C-alpha cells in the first residue's frame, strides 16, 4: 500500500514511526513522534539552480501560538551563514550598549553574535574614515544621536547580509 500524501505540499516525507512519547495527559499535551525518513518527495518548482530548496519559492507557513500562524515572505526572512568548523562570538560576548539598543532587534543581535572574529581597530578606523565620516561630522556634538544613527545604519547593513560592515559601523562609535 502506498502512503498517503498531501498533493499541495511541495515537500513530503515518507516515514516509519520508531517511537511515540506521550508528553502529558492535561489539555494541550501532545505526543512526540520519532520517525525514520524513508523517502523524500520534492516538487521541482521550489528548487533553485543548484537543486536546493529555494526559501523564496517554497512559501512556508509556521505555527505560532493560539490561533496564530506566520507566512514566510521576503520581509520576514534573513539568512545567517553557518560556519562549518568554527563558532561565532556568541550572544554573551556582545557589548552591553548593543544589548540596550532601541534600534537593533533580538534577531539583529543574534546575527551580530554569529561573527567569528570582530574586526580589528585598524579596520574600524579605516571604515570610519572612508564610509562613516559624514555621519560623524553631522553629529559631532550629539553622541546619543550619533550612536542611534550608527545603529540604524548597522541594521540596514544586516538586512543586506553585510555582517562585517555592520560590526565596523557599530564599533566605530567606541573608537
DSSP file (Angstrom, degrees, kcal/mol; ACC not computed):
  #  RESIDUE AA STRUCTURE BP1 BP2  ACC     N-H-->O    O-->H-N    N-H-->O    O-->H-N    TCO  KAPPA ALPHA  PHI   PSI    X-CA   Y-CA   Z-CA
    1    1 A X              0   0    0      0, 0.0     2,-0.2     0, 0.0     0, 0.0   0.000 360.0 360.0 360.0 134.2    0.0    0.0    0.0
    2    2 A X        -     0   0    0      1,-0.1     2,-0.0     0, 0.0     0, 0.0  -0.587 360.0-109.6 -80.7 142.6    1.3    3.5   -0.9
    3    3 A X        -     0   0    0     -2,-0.2     2,-0.2     1,-0.1    -1,-0.1  -0.361  34.5-103.2 -70.9 152.2    1.4    6.0    1.9
    4    4 A X        -     0   0    0     -2,-0.0     2,-0.3     2,-0.0    -1,-0.1  -0.486  42.5-175.3 -71.7 144.4   -1.0    9.0    1.9
    5    5 A X        -     0   0    0     -2,-0.2     2,-0.8     7,-0.0     3,-0.1  -0.967  30.3-117.5-138.8 155.3    0.5   12.3    0.8
    6    6 A X    >   -     0   0    0     -2,-0.3     3,-1.4     1,-0.2    -2,-0.0  -0.854  22.0-154.6 -95.2 112.4   -0.8   15.9    0.6
    7    7 A X  T 3  S+     0   0    0     -2,-0.8    -1,-0.2     1,-0.3     5,-0.0   0.843  90.3  54.0 -57.2 -39.4   -0.7   16.8   -3.1
    8    8 A X  T 3  S+     0   0    0     -3,-0.1     2,-0.4     2,-0.0    -1,-0.3   0.664  85.2  97.8 -73.4 -16.4   -0.5   20.6   -2.4
    9    9 A X    <   -     0   0    0     -3,-1.4     3,-0.0     1,-0.1    -3,-0.0  -0.616  64.0-153.8 -76.7 123.8    2.5   20.2   -0.1
   10   10 A X  S    S+     0   0    0     -2,-0.4    33,-2.9    48,-0.2     2,-0.4   0.715  83.2  39.6 -72.9 -18.7    5.8   20.9   -2.1
   11   11 A X  E    S+A   42   0A   0     31,-0.2     2,-0.4    47,-0.1    31,-0.2  -0.997  70.3 177.2-132.1 129.8    7.9   18.7    0.3
   12   12 A X  E     -A   41   0A   0     29,-2.7    29,-3.1    -2,-0.4     2,-0.5  -0.993  14.3-152.9-135.2 139.2    6.7   15.4    1.7
   13   13 A X  E     -A   40   0A   0     -2,-0.4     2,-0.6    27,-0.2    27,-0.2  -0.927   5.9-151.6-110.9 132.4    8.4   12.8    3.9
   14   14 A X  E     -A   39   0A   0     25,-3.3    24,-3.3    -2,-0.5    25,-1.5  -0.924  33.0-179.8 -97.1 124.2    7.6    9.1    3.9
   15   15 A X  E     -A   37   0A   0     -2,-0.6     2,-0.5    22,-0.3    22,-0.2  -0.872  33.2-140.5-129.5 156.9    8.4    7.9    7.4
   16   16 A X  E     -A   36   0A   0     20,-2.4    20,-2.5    -2,-0.3     2,-0.4  -0.980  32.3-125.3-111.2 125.2    8.5    4.9    9.6
   17   17 A X  E     +A   35   0A   0     -2,-0.5    18,-0.2    18,-0.2     3,-0.1  -0.578  33.0 172.2 -73.7 123.3    7.4    5.6   13.2
   18   18 A X  E     +     0   0A   0     16,-2.8     2,-0.3    -2,-0.4    17,-0.2   0.755  63.8   1.2 -99.5 -33.0   10.0    4.4   15.6
   19   19 A X  E     -A   34   0A   0     15,-1.8    15,-2.9     2,-0.0     2,-0.5  -0.982  50.7-155.7-159.2 142.4    8.7    5.7   18.9
   20   20 A X  E     -A   33   0A   0     -2,-0.3     2,-0.6    13,-0.2    13,-0.2  -0.990  15.3-167.3-121.3 122.3    5.8    7.7   20.3
   21   21 A X  E     -A   32   0A   0     11,-3.1    11,-3.1    -2,-0.5     2,-0.3  -0.943  16.8-136.8-113.6 119.6    6.4    9.6   23.6
   22   22 A X  E     -A   31   0A   0     -2,-0.6     9,-0.2     9,-0.2     3,-0.1  -0.576  10.4-161.4 -73.7 133.3    3.4   11.0   25.4
   23   23 A X        -     0   0    0      7,-2.9     2,-0.3     1,-0.3     8,-0.1   0.302  60.0 -47.9-100.8   8.2    4.1   14.5   26.7
   24   24 A X        -     0   0    0      6,-0.3    -1,-0.3     5,-0.1     4,-0.1  -0.828  40.0-113.2 148.2 175.5    1.3   14.6   29.3
   25   25 A X  S    S+     0   0    0     -2,-0.3     3,-0.1    -3,-0.1    -1,-0.1   0.477  79.5  96.1-118.4  -9.1   -2.3   14.0   30.0
   26   26 A X  S >  S-     0   0    0      1,-0.2     3,-2.0     2,-0.0     0, 0.0  -0.287  91.6 -69.2 -79.3 167.7   -3.6   17.6   30.6
   27   27 A X  T 3  S+     0   0    0      1,-0.3    -1,-0.2    -2,-0.0     3,-0.1  -0.286 122.3  22.5 -56.1 137.0   -5.2   19.8   27.9
   28   28 A X  T 3  S+     0   0    0      1,-0.3    -1,-0.3    -3,-0.1     2,-0.1   0.239  90.1 129.9  88.4 -13.7   -2.8   20.8   25.2
   29   29 A X    <   +     0   0    0     -3,-2.0    -1,-0.3     1,-0.1     2,-0.2  -0.428  33.1 173.6 -70.6 150.1   -0.4   18.0   25.9
   30   30 A X        -     0   0    0     -3,-0.1    -7,-2.9    -2,-0.1     2,-0.4  -0.524  28.5 -88.5-135.8-157.3    0.6   16.1   22.8
   31   31 A X  E     -A   22   0A   0     -9,-0.2     2,-0.6    -2,-0.2    -9,-0.2  -0.953  19.6-138.1-125.6 144.6    2.9   13.3   21.6
   32   32 A X  E     -A   21   0A   0    -11,-3.1   -11,-3.1    -2,-0.4     2,-0.6  -0.923  23.6-160.9 -99.2 120.7    6.5   13.5   20.4
   33   33 A X  E     -A   20   0A   0     -2,-0.6     2,-0.6   -13,-0.2   -13,-0.2  -0.914   3.4-159.4-110.6 118.9    6.7   11.1   17.4
   34   34 A X  E     +A   19   0A   0    -15,-2.9   -16,-2.8    -2,-0.6   -15,-1.8  -0.863  21.5 176.0-100.5 122.4   10.2   10.0   16.5
   35   35 A X  E     -A   17   0A   0     -2,-0.6     2,-0.5   -18,-0.2   -18,-0.2  -0.809  32.0-131.1-125.9 161.6   10.4    8.7   12.9
   36   36 A X  E     -A   16   0A   0    -20,-2.5   -20,-2.4    -2,-0.3     2,-0.5  -0.972  29.7-129.2-109.5 124.9   12.9    7.5   10.4
   37   37 A X  E     +A   15   0A   0     -2,-0.5   -22,-0.3   -22,-0.2     3,-0.1  -0.634  30.2 173.9 -77.3 123.4   12.6    9.2    7.0
   38   38 A X  E     +     0   0A   0    -24,-3.3     2,-0.3    -2,-0.5   -23,-0.2   0.780  64.9   5.0 -97.7 -35.3   12.4    6.5    4.3
   39   39 A X  E     -A   14   0A   0    -25,-1.5   -25,-3.3     2,-0.0     2,-0.4  -0.994  59.7-149.5-153.5 146.1   11.8    8.7    1.2
   40   40 A X  E     -A   13   0A   0     -2,-0.3     2,-0.5   -27,-0.2   -27,-0.2  -0.972   7.5-162.9-121.6 133.2   11.6   12.4    0.4
   41   41 A X  E     -A   12   0A   0    -29,-3.1   -29,-2.7    -2,-0.4     2,-0.4  -0.972  11.3-179.6-117.3 125.0    9.4   13.9   -2.3
   42   42 A X  E     -A   11   0A   0     -2,-0.5     2,-0.4   -31,-0.2   -31,-0.2  -0.989  27.9-129.4-128.5 128.7   10.1   17.5   -3.5
   43   43 A X    >   -     0   0    0    -33,-2.9     3,-1.9    -2,-0.4     4,-0.1  -0.629  20.2-137.9 -72.0 125.3    8.3   19.4   -6.1
   44   44 A X  G >  S+     0   0    0     -2,-0.4     3,-1.6     1,-0.3    -1,-0.1   0.680  94.5  76.9 -62.0 -18.0   10.9   20.7   -8.6
   45   45 A X  G 3  S+     0   0    0      1,-0.3    -1,-0.3   -35,-0.1    -2,-0.0   0.676  92.7  52.4 -68.4 -15.5    9.2   24.1   -8.8
   46   46 A X  G <  S+     0   0    0     -3,-1.9     8,-3.1   -36,-0.2    -1,-0.3   0.329  91.9  99.3-100.7   7.3   10.6   25.0   -5.3
   47   47 A X  B <   -B   53   0B   0     -3,-1.6     6,-0.2     6,-0.2     2,-0.1  -0.641  61.7-141.6 -95.3 151.7   14.2   24.2   -6.3
   48   48 A X    >   -     0   0    0      4,-2.7     3,-1.8    -2,-0.2    -1,-0.1  -0.246  44.3 -78.7 -94.4-170.2   16.9   26.6   -7.3
   49   49 A X  T 3  S+     0   0    0      1,-0.3    -2,-0.0     2,-0.1    -1,-0.0   0.749 131.9  52.7 -64.1 -24.7   19.7   26.2   -9.9
   50   50 A X  T 3  S-     0   0    0      2,-0.1    -1,-0.3     3,-0.0     3,-0.1   0.243 119.4-109.3 -94.6  12.9   21.7   24.0   -7.6
   51   51 A X  S <  S+     0   0    0     -3,-1.8     2,-0.3     1,-0.3    -2,-0.1   0.795  78.3 131.0  62.9  30.6   18.8   21.7   -6.9
   52   52 A X  S    S-     0   0    0      1,-0.0    -4,-2.7    -6,-0.0     2,-0.3  -0.798  71.0 -90.9-106.3 154.0   18.4   23.1   -3.3
   53   53 A X  B     -B   47   0B   0     -2,-0.3     2,-0.7    -6,-0.2    -6,-0.2  -0.497  38.5-139.2 -66.0 127.1   15.1   24.3   -1.8
   54   54 A X    >>  -     0   0    0     -8,-3.1     4,-1.6    -2,-0.3     3,-1.4  -0.811   3.6-152.3 -91.2 114.4   14.8   28.0   -2.5
   55   55 A X  H 3> S+     0   0    0     -2,-0.7     4,-0.5     1,-0.3     5,-0.4   0.753  95.0  56.5 -60.4 -25.0   13.3   29.7    0.6
   56   56 A X  H 34 S+     0   0    0      1,-0.2    -1,-0.3     2,-0.1    18,-0.1   0.739 111.6  41.6 -78.6 -22.2   11.8   32.4   -1.6
   57   57 A X  H <4 S+     0   0    0     -3,-1.4    -2,-0.2   -11,-0.2    -1,-0.2   0.732  99.8  69.1 -93.8 -25.5    9.8   29.9   -3.7
   58   58 A X  H  < S-     0   0    0     -4,-1.6   -48,-0.2   -12,-0.2    -2,-0.1   0.722  81.5-147.6 -77.7 -21.2    8.6   27.4   -1.1
   59   59 A X     <  -     0   0    0     -4,-0.5    -3,-0.1     1,-0.1    14,-0.1   0.962  22.8-160.2  57.2  59.5    6.1   29.7    0.7
   60   60 A X        -     0   0    0     -5,-0.4    12,-2.7    12,-0.1     2,-0.4  -0.369  10.9-157.6 -74.7 150.2    6.4   28.3    4.2
   61   61 A X  E     -C   71   0C   0     10,-0.2     2,-0.3    -2,-0.1    10,-0.2  -0.991   8.0-156.2-125.6 135.1    3.9   28.7    6.9
   62   62 A X  E     -C   70   0C   0      8,-3.2     8,-2.1    -2,-0.4     2,-0.5  -0.859  15.9-125.0-114.3 150.3    4.8   28.4   10.6
   63   63 A X  E     +C   69   0C   0     -2,-0.3     6,-0.2     6,-0.2     3,-0.1  -0.795  33.3 173.7 -89.3 126.3    2.6   27.5   13.6
   64   64 A X        -     0   0    0      4,-2.2     2,-0.3    -2,-0.5     5,-0.1   0.267  42.1 -57.5-103.0-129.6    2.8   30.1   16.3
   65   65 A X  S >  S-     0   0    0      4,-0.1     3,-2.4    -2,-0.0    -1,-0.2  -0.823  94.9 -10.9-118.4 160.2    0.6   30.1   19.4
   66   66 A X  T 3  S-     0   0    0     -2,-0.3    -2,-0.1     1,-0.3     0, 0.0  -0.336 131.7 -20.9  58.4-126.9   -3.2   30.1   19.9
   67   67 A X  T 3  S+     0   0    0     -2,-0.1     2,-0.3    -4,-0.1    -1,-0.3   0.208 110.6 116.1 -96.1  14.0   -4.9   30.9   16.6
   68   68 A X    <   +     0   0    0     -3,-2.4    -4,-2.2    -5,-0.0     2,-0.3  -0.677  33.0 168.0 -99.7 139.4   -1.8   32.5   15.1
   69   69 A X  E     -C   63   0C   0     -2,-0.3     2,-0.4    -6,-0.2    -6,-0.2  -0.862  19.6-143.7-132.4 167.1    0.3   31.4   12.1
   70   70 A X  E     -C   62   0C   0     -8,-2.1    -8,-3.2    -2,-0.3     2,-0.5  -1.000   3.1-146.9-138.9 135.5    3.0   33.1   10.1
   71   71 A X  E     -C   61   0C   0     -2,-0.4     2,-0.5   -10,-0.2   -10,-0.2  -0.890  23.0-128.3-101.6 129.0    3.8   33.1    6.4
   72   72 A X        +     0   0    0    -12,-2.7     2,-0.3    -2,-0.5   -12,-0.1  -0.633  41.5 160.1 -76.0 124.9    7.5   33.4    5.5
   73   73 A X    >>  -     0   0    0     -2,-0.5     4,-1.2   -14,-0.1     3,-1.0  -0.808  57.0 -85.4-135.1 179.3    8.0   36.2    2.9
   74   74 A X  T 34 S+     0   0    0      1,-0.3     3,-0.1    -2,-0.3    -2,-0.0   0.809 124.7  54.0 -58.9 -31.1   10.9   38.3    1.7
   75   75 A X  T 34 S+     0   0    0      1,-0.2    -1,-0.3     3,-0.0    -3,-0.1   0.779 113.9  39.6 -75.1 -26.0   10.3   40.9    4.5
   76   76 A X  T <4 S+     0   0    0     -3,-1.0     2,-0.3    -5,-0.1    -1,-0.2   0.532 100.6  85.8-101.8  -6.3   10.5   38.3    7.3
   77   77 A X     <  +     0   0    0     -4,-1.2     2,-0.3    -3,-0.1   -21,-0.0  -0.742  44.8 165.1-100.3 143.7   13.3   36.1    6.1
   78   78 A X        -     0   0    0     -2,-0.3     2,-0.4     2,-0.0    81,-0.1  -0.979  27.2-128.2-147.6 157.5   17.0   36.6    6.6
   79   79 A X        -     0   0    0     -2,-0.3     2,-0.5     2,-0.0    82,-0.0  -0.873  13.6-170.3-112.0 137.4   20.0   34.3    6.1
   80   80 A X        -     0   0    0     -2,-0.4     2,-0.2    34,-0.0    -2,-0.0  -0.970  25.2-133.0-123.4 113.4   22.7   33.5    8.6
   81   81 A X        -     0   0    0     -2,-0.5     2,-0.5     1,-0.1    -2,-0.0  -0.453  20.2-134.2 -66.1 132.9   25.6   31.6    7.1
   82   82 A X        -     0   0    0     -2,-0.2     2,-0.1     5,-0.0    -1,-0.1  -0.778  14.0-128.5 -91.1 124.7   26.6   28.7    9.3
   83   83 A X        -     0   0    0     -2,-0.5     5,-0.1     1,-0.1    -1,-0.0  -0.481  12.2-147.9 -69.6 144.9   30.3   28.3   10.0
   84   84 A X  S    S+     0   0    0     -2,-0.1    -1,-0.1     1,-0.1     3,-0.0   0.925  86.9   6.4 -80.9 -46.7   31.4   24.7    9.3
   85   85 A X  S    S+     0   0    0      2,-0.0     2,-0.3     0, 0.0    -1,-0.1   0.483 122.2  56.8-119.2  -4.5   34.2   24.3   11.8
   86   86 A X        -     0   0    0      0, 0.0     2,-0.3     0, 0.0    -3,-0.1  -0.810  67.3-132.6-126.0 166.9   34.1   27.4   14.0
   87   87 A X        -     0   0    0     -2,-0.3    -3,-0.1    29,-0.1    27,-0.0  -0.813  24.8-107.9-116.0 157.5   31.5   29.2   16.1
   88   88 A X        -     0   0    0     -2,-0.3    28,-0.3     1,-0.1    26,-0.2  -0.156  42.8 -95.0 -71.3 175.7   30.5   32.9   16.3
   89   89 A X        -     0   0    0     26,-2.5     4,-0.2    23,-0.3    25,-0.2   0.768  66.6-130.1 -67.6 -24.7   31.5   35.0   19.2
   90   90 A X    >   -     0   0    0     23,-2.6     3,-1.1    25,-0.2     4,-0.2   0.101  19.2 -82.0  91.2 155.8   28.1   34.3   20.8
   91   91 A X  G >  S+     0   0    0      1,-0.3     3,-1.6     2,-0.2    -1,-0.1   0.848 123.6  61.4 -61.7 -38.3   25.4   36.4   22.4
   92   92 A X  G 3  S+     0   0    0      1,-0.3    -1,-0.3    -3,-0.1    -2,-0.1   0.717  98.9  57.7 -64.9 -20.7   27.2   36.7   25.7
   93   93 A X  G <  S+     0   0    0     -3,-1.1    -1,-0.3    -4,-0.2    -2,-0.2   0.471  79.2 114.2 -89.7  -1.9   30.1   38.5   24.0
   94   94 A X  S <  S-     0   0    0     -3,-1.6     5,-0.1    -4,-0.2    19,-0.0  -0.456  77.7-103.7 -69.7 140.0   28.0   41.3   22.6
   95   95 A X    >>  -     0   0    0     -2,-0.1     4,-1.5     1,-0.1     3,-0.9  -0.315  26.4-121.0 -61.3 146.0   28.8   44.8   24.0
   96   96 A X  H 3> S+     0   0    0      1,-0.3     4,-1.4     2,-0.2     5,-0.1   0.846 109.7  61.8 -59.7 -36.5   26.3   46.0   26.6
   97   97 A X  H 34 S+     0   0    0      1,-0.2    -1,-0.3     2,-0.2     4,-0.1   0.832 104.3  49.7 -63.0 -29.5   25.4   49.1   24.6
   98   98 A X  H X4 S+     0   0    0     -3,-0.9     3,-1.5     1,-0.2    -1,-0.2   0.890 106.1  55.1 -72.8 -38.5   24.2   46.9   21.7
   99   99 A X  H 3< S+     0   0    0     -4,-1.5    -2,-0.2     1,-0.3    -1,-0.2   0.777 109.8  48.1 -64.6 -25.0   22.1   44.8   24.1
  100  100 A X  T 3< S+     0   0    0     -4,-1.4    -1,-0.3     2,-0.0    -2,-0.2   0.367  84.0 132.6 -95.2   4.1   20.4   48.1   25.2
  101  101 A X    <   -     0   0    0     -3,-1.5    -3,-0.1     1,-0.1    47,-0.0  -0.253  47.3-157.8 -60.4 138.3   19.8   49.4   21.6
  102  102 A X  S    S+     0   0    0      1,-0.1    -1,-0.1     3,-0.0     3,-0.1   0.357  94.1  46.0 -93.2   4.7   16.3   50.7   20.8
  103  103 A X  S    S+     0   0    0      1,-0.1     2,-0.4     2,-0.1    -1,-0.1   0.761  94.4  76.1-109.0 -45.1   17.0   50.0   17.1
  104  104 A X  S    S-     0   0    0     -6,-0.2    -1,-0.1     4,-0.1     2,-0.1  -0.568  70.8-145.2 -79.4 127.8   18.6   46.6   16.9
  105  105 A X     >  -     0   0    0     -2,-0.4     4,-2.4     1,-0.1     5,-0.2  -0.302  29.9-102.3 -81.7 170.5   16.1   43.7   17.3
  106  106 A X  H  > S+     0   0    0      1,-0.2     4,-2.3     2,-0.2     5,-0.2   0.876 126.1  53.7 -60.3 -37.5   16.8   40.4   19.0
  107  107 A X  H  > S+     0   0    0      2,-0.2     4,-2.1     1,-0.2    -1,-0.2   0.901 107.3  50.4 -64.1 -40.5   17.2   38.9   15.5
  108  108 A X  H  > S+     0   0    0      1,-0.2     4,-2.4     2,-0.2    -2,-0.2   0.926 110.6  49.5 -61.5 -44.2   19.8   41.6   14.7
  109  109 A X  H  X S+     0   0    0     -4,-2.4     4,-2.3     1,-0.2    -2,-0.2   0.889 108.7  52.8 -63.3 -39.4   21.7   40.8   17.8
  110  110 A X  H  X S+     0   0    0     -4,-2.3     4,-0.6     2,-0.2    -1,-0.2   0.900 109.6  48.9 -63.0 -39.8   21.7   37.1   17.1
  111  111 A X  H >< S+     0   0    0     -4,-2.1     3,-1.1     1,-0.2    -2,-0.2   0.914 110.4  50.6 -65.9 -41.6   23.1   37.8   13.6
  112  112 A X  H >< S+     0   0    0     -4,-2.4     3,-1.5     1,-0.3   -23,-0.3   0.876 105.2  57.7 -62.4 -36.9   25.8   40.0   15.2
  113  113 A X  H 3< S+     0   0    0     -4,-2.3   -23,-2.6     1,-0.3    -1,-0.3   0.657  93.9  70.3 -67.6 -15.0   26.7   37.2   17.6
  114  114 A X  T <<  +     0   0    0     -3,-1.1    -1,-0.3    -4,-0.6    -2,-0.2   0.530  69.1 112.3 -82.3  -5.4   27.3   34.9   14.6
  115  115 A X    <   -     0   0    0     -3,-1.5   -26,-2.5    -4,-0.2   -25,-0.2  -0.467  59.8-148.8 -70.0 139.5   30.5   36.7   13.6
  116  116 A X  S    S+     0   0    0      1,-0.3     2,-0.4   -28,-0.3    -1,-0.1   0.894  78.7  10.4 -76.7 -40.7   33.6   34.5   14.1
  117  117 A X  S    S-     0   0    0    -29,-0.0    -1,-0.3     3,-0.0     2,-0.1  -0.997  78.1-121.4-142.3 133.4   36.1   37.3   14.8
  118  118 A X        -     0   0    0     -2,-0.4    46,-0.1    -3,-0.1    50,-0.0  -0.439  40.1 -98.7 -70.5 146.7   35.5   41.0   15.4
  119  119 A X        -     0   0    0     45,-0.1    -1,-0.1    -2,-0.1     2,-0.1  -0.317  44.4-112.9 -60.2 149.3   37.1   43.5   13.1
  120  120 A X     >  -     0   0    0      1,-0.1     4,-2.2    -3,-0.1     5,-0.2  -0.331  27.5-100.1 -83.6 170.4   40.4   44.9   14.5
  121  121 A X  H  > S+     0   0    0      1,-0.2     4,-2.7     2,-0.2     5,-0.2   0.842 120.8  55.0 -60.3 -37.4   40.9   48.6   15.4
  122  122 A X  H  > S+     0   0    0      2,-0.2     4,-2.4     1,-0.2    -1,-0.2   0.930 109.3  46.9 -62.5 -45.9   42.7   49.4   12.2
  123  123 A X  H  > S+     0   0    0      2,-0.2     4,-2.5     1,-0.2    -2,-0.2   0.908 112.7  50.5 -61.5 -42.2   39.8   48.1   10.1
  124  124 A X  H  X S+     0   0    0     -4,-2.2     4,-2.5     2,-0.2    -2,-0.2   0.936 111.7  46.6 -62.7 -47.4   37.3   50.0   12.2
  125  125 A X  H  X S+     0   0    0     -4,-2.7     4,-2.1     1,-0.2    -1,-0.2   0.891 112.9  49.6 -64.3 -39.6   39.2   53.3   12.0
  126  126 A X  H  X S+     0   0    0     -4,-2.4     4,-2.4    -5,-0.2     5,-0.3   0.923 112.8  46.8 -64.0 -44.2   39.6   52.9    8.2
  127  127 A X  H  X>S+     0   0    0     -4,-2.5     4,-3.0     1,-0.2     5,-1.0   0.893 110.0  54.2 -64.2 -40.3   35.9   52.2    7.7
  128  128 A X  H  X5S+     0   0    0     -4,-2.5     4,-0.7    -5,-0.2     5,-0.2   0.908 113.0  42.8 -59.7 -43.6   35.0   55.1   10.0
  129  129 A X  H  <5S+     0   0    0     -4,-2.1     4,-0.2     3,-0.2    -2,-0.2   0.878 123.6  35.0 -71.9 -38.9   37.1   57.5    7.8
  130  130 A X  H  <5S+     0   0    0     -4,-2.4    -2,-0.2    -5,-0.2    -3,-0.2   0.846 133.2  18.9 -88.1 -34.5   36.0   56.2    4.5
  131  131 A X  H  <5S+     0   0    0     -4,-3.0    -3,-0.2    -5,-0.3    -2,-0.1   0.695 129.7  34.0-110.5 -24.0   32.4   55.2    5.0
  132  132 A X  S  X<S+     0   0    0     -5,-1.0     4,-2.1    -4,-0.7     3,-0.4   0.369  78.1 105.4-119.2   4.2   31.1   57.0    8.1
  133  133 A X  H  > S+     0   0    0      1,-0.2     4,-2.5    -4,-0.2     5,-0.2   0.877  81.0  53.9 -59.4 -40.2   32.9   60.4    8.2
  134  134 A X  H  > S+     0   0    0      1,-0.2     4,-2.5     2,-0.2    -1,-0.2   0.900 109.5  48.7 -60.3 -40.5   29.8   62.3    7.0
  135  135 A X  H  > S+     0   0    0     -3,-0.4     4,-1.4     2,-0.2    -1,-0.2   0.902 112.1  48.0 -66.1 -42.4   27.7   60.8    9.8
  136  136 A X  H  < S+     0   0    0     -4,-2.1    -2,-0.2    -8,-0.2    -1,-0.2   0.874 113.6  47.6 -67.3 -37.3   30.4   61.6   12.4
  137  137 A X  H >< S+     0   0    0     -4,-2.5     3,-1.2    -5,-0.2    -2,-0.2   0.926 110.0  52.6 -68.6 -44.3   30.7   65.2   11.2
  138  138 A X  H 3< S+     0   0    0     -4,-2.5    -1,-0.2     1,-0.3    -2,-0.2   0.801 122.5  29.6 -62.1 -30.3   26.9   65.7   11.1
  139  139 A X  T >< S+     0   0    0     -4,-1.4     3,-1.7    -5,-0.2     7,-0.3  -0.084  76.6 132.8-122.4  34.4   26.5   64.6   14.7
  140  140 A X  T <  S+     0   0    0     -3,-1.2    -1,-0.1     1,-0.3     3,-0.1   0.820  82.0  36.0 -57.1 -35.1   29.9   65.6   16.2
  141  141 A X  T 3  S+     0   0    0     -4,-0.2     2,-0.3     1,-0.2    -1,-0.3   0.235 107.8  70.3-104.2  13.5   28.3   67.2   19.3
  142  142 A X    <>  +     0   0    0     -3,-1.7     4,-2.8     1,-0.1     5,-0.2  -0.671  52.7 171.8-132.5  78.0   25.5   64.8   19.7
  143  143 A X  H  > S+     0   0    0     -2,-0.3     4,-2.6     1,-0.2     5,-0.2   0.876  80.0  48.9 -57.9 -42.9   26.9   61.4   20.9
  144  144 A X  H  > S+     0   0    0      2,-0.2     4,-2.0     1,-0.2    -1,-0.2   0.882 113.2  47.2 -68.8 -36.2   23.5   59.8   21.6
  145  145 A X  H  > S+     0   0    0      2,-0.2     4,-2.6     1,-0.2    -2,-0.2   0.913 112.3  50.8 -68.0 -42.8   22.1   60.8   18.2
  146  146 A X  H  X S+     0   0    0     -4,-2.8     4,-2.5    -7,-0.3    -2,-0.2   0.928 110.2  48.9 -59.6 -46.7   25.3   59.6   16.5
  147  147 A X  H  X S+     0   0    0     -4,-2.6     4,-2.1     1,-0.2    -1,-0.2   0.920 111.7  49.7 -60.1 -43.8   25.0   56.2   18.3
  148  148 A X  H  X S+     0   0    0     -4,-2.0     4,-2.0     1,-0.2    -2,-0.2   0.922 111.6  48.3 -60.5 -45.8   21.4   55.9   17.3
  149  149 A X  H  X S+     0   0    0     -4,-2.6     4,-2.4     1,-0.2    -1,-0.2   0.865 109.6  52.5 -64.7 -37.2   22.2   56.7   13.7
  150  150 A X  H  X S+     0   0    0     -4,-2.5     4,-2.5     2,-0.2    -1,-0.2   0.881 108.2  51.0 -65.8 -37.8   25.0   54.2   13.7
  151  151 A X  H  X S+     0   0    0     -4,-2.1     4,-2.3     2,-0.2    -2,-0.2   0.891 110.2  49.8 -65.2 -39.6   22.6   51.5   15.0
  152  152 A X  H  X S+     0   0    0     -4,-2.0     4,-2.0     2,-0.2    -2,-0.2   0.922 112.0  47.9 -63.7 -44.0   20.2   52.4   12.2
  153  153 A X  H  X S+     0   0    0     -4,-2.4     4,-2.0     1,-0.2    -2,-0.2   0.904 111.8  49.7 -63.3 -41.8   23.0   52.1    9.6
  154  154 A X  H  X S+     0   0    0     -4,-2.5     4,-2.4     1,-0.2    -1,-0.2   0.896 108.0  53.5 -65.0 -40.2   24.1   48.8   11.0
  155  155 A X  H  X S+     0   0    0     -4,-2.3     4,-1.9     1,-0.2    -1,-0.2   0.908 108.8  49.7 -60.7 -41.9   20.6   47.4   10.9
  156  156 A X  H  X S+     0   0    0     -4,-2.0     4,-1.0     1,-0.2    -1,-0.2   0.891 110.1  50.8 -64.2 -39.5   20.3   48.3    7.2
  157  157 A X  H ><>S+     0   0    0     -4,-2.0     5,-2.6     1,-0.2     3,-0.5   0.895 107.7  52.8 -65.3 -39.9   23.7   46.6    6.6
  158  158 A X  H ><5S+     0   0    0     -4,-2.4     3,-1.9     1,-0.2    -1,-0.2   0.890 103.8  56.8 -61.7 -38.4   22.4   43.5    8.4
  159  159 A X  H 3<5S+     0   0    0     -4,-1.9    -1,-0.2     1,-0.3    -2,-0.2   0.797 107.4  49.2 -63.2 -26.9   19.4   43.5    6.1
  160  160 A X  T <<5S-     0   0    0     -4,-1.0    -1,-0.3    -3,-0.5    -2,-0.2   0.262 120.5-111.8 -92.6  10.4   21.8   43.4    3.2
  161  161 A X  T < 5S+     0   0    0     -3,-1.9     2,-0.8     1,-0.2    -3,-0.2   0.822  73.2 139.8  62.2  33.6   23.7   40.5    4.8
  162  162 A X     >< +     0   0    0     -5,-2.6     4,-2.0     1,-0.2    -1,-0.2  -0.662  15.8 161.8-106.4  73.5   26.8   42.7    5.4
  163  163 A X  H  > S+     0   0    0     -2,-0.8     4,-2.2     1,-0.2    -1,-0.2   0.914  71.3  48.0 -63.1 -47.7   27.7   41.4    8.8
  164  164 A X  H  > S+     0   0    0      1,-0.2     4,-2.6     2,-0.2    -1,-0.2   0.919 112.1  49.7 -62.8 -43.3   31.3   42.7    8.9
  165  165 A X  H  > S+     0   0    0      2,-0.2     4,-2.2     1,-0.2    -1,-0.2   0.869 108.6  53.9 -63.8 -36.2   30.3   46.2    7.7
  166  166 A X  H  X S+     0   0    0     -4,-2.0     4,-2.5     2,-0.2    -1,-0.2   0.929 110.7  46.2 -62.1 -44.4   27.6   46.2   10.4
  167  167 A X  H  X S+     0   0    0     -4,-2.2     4,-3.0     2,-0.2     5,-0.3   0.907 110.0  53.2 -64.7 -41.5   30.2   45.5   13.0
  168  168 A X  H  X S+     0   0    0     -4,-2.6     4,-1.1     1,-0.2    -1,-0.2   0.900 111.2  48.3 -59.6 -40.3   32.6   48.1   11.6
  169  169 A X  H  X S+     0   0    0     -4,-2.2     4,-0.5     2,-0.2    -2,-0.2   0.934 114.4  44.0 -64.4 -48.0   29.8   50.6   11.9
  170  170 A X  H >< S+     0   0    0     -4,-2.5     3,-1.0     1,-0.2     4,-0.3   0.899 113.5  49.6 -67.3 -40.8   28.9   49.7   15.4
  171  171 A X  H >< S+     0   0    0     -4,-3.0     3,-1.0     1,-0.2     4,-0.4   0.730  95.1  74.2 -72.2 -20.1   32.4   49.5   16.7
  172  172 A X  H >< S+     0   0    0     -4,-1.1     3,-1.0    -5,-0.3    -1,-0.2   0.779  85.0  65.9 -64.2 -25.0   33.3   52.9   15.1
  173  173 A X  T << S+     0   0    0     -3,-1.0    -1,-0.2    -4,-0.5    -2,-0.2   0.817 102.8  46.0 -66.1 -30.0   31.3   54.6   17.9
  174  174 A X  T <         0   0    0     -3,-1.0    -1,-0.2    -4,-0.3    -2,-0.2   0.445 360.0 360.0 -91.9  -1.0   33.8   53.5   20.5
  175  175 A X    <         0   0    0     -3,-1.0    -1,-0.2    -4,-0.4    -2,-0.2   0.427 360.0 360.0-112.0 360.0   36.9   54.4   18.5
